[in-house]
């Protein structure tokens, strides 16, 4: 990278292998311009105004992440979403278990009421038969 200055302007010349990227507004990309394993610049597309990009360019010095490190980051975020899905599944299972419990209690209560009615009815019929004798 070379910078040429005069009183009213700066000319910046970046020499590297061509790098072609597509960016969306709000996204930041880091670039290793000389292949030394370190990102030298960070570019953020801030906005598009009348068809012209508004960019933020920063000089940085950060180690380039290897594919393995990127994969590990993806796995960690996947793990977080897996944990969330697991919690949601547990909540759904608990709700299902509550419904089953309420159903069983309702059926048991109905059976108890039915048995009590049968006992009461049979006792009344036994009393009637005793009175008629």
C-alpha positions, 0 to 999 in steps of 0.5 A, spaced: 500 500 500 502 506 498 499 513 499 501 519 495 499 526 499 499 533 497 495 539 500 488 537 498 488 530 496 491 523 498 492 518 493 492 511 495 494 505 491 493 498 494 497 493 490 495 486 491 492 480 488 485 482 485 480 480 490 473 480 488 467 480 493 460 482 493 457 486 500 451 488 502 449 494 507 452 493 514 456 487 512 464 488 514 469 484 510 477 483 512 482 482 507 489 479 507 492 483 502 499 480 502 498 473 503 502 473 510 496 470 514 494 477 517 488 481 515 491 488 513 484 492 512 477 491 514 471 494 509 464 495 511 459 497 506 455 503 510 450 505 505 449 506 498 447 513 496 445 515 489 448 508 487 455 510 490 457 506 496 459 509 502 465 505 505 468 505 512 476 502 511 480 501 517 487 499 517 488 492 522 492 487 523 489 481 525 491 473 524 487 470 518 482 465 521 483 458 518 477 454 515 478 449 522 477 455 526 471 458 522 468 451 522 469 451 530 465 457 530 460 455 526 459 448 530 459 453 537 453 457 534 450 450 531 451 448 538 447 454 541 441 453 536 441 445 538 441 447 545 435 452 544 431 447 540 433 442 545 430 446 550 424 447 546 423 440 545 423 439 553 418 444 554 413 441 548 414 434 552 412 437 559 406 440 556 404 434 552 406 430 559 401 435 563 395 434 558 396 426 558 396 427 566 390 431 566 386 426 561 388 420 566 386 424 572 379 426 569 378 419 566 380 416 573 375 421 577 369 419 572 370 412 574 370 414 581 364 418 580 361 412 576 363 407 581 360 411 587 353 412 583 353 404 582 354 403 589 349 408 592 344 405 586 345 398 589 344 400 596 338 404 595 335 397 591 337 393 597 333 397 602 327 397 597 327 390 597 328 389 604 322 394 605 318 390 601 319 383 604 
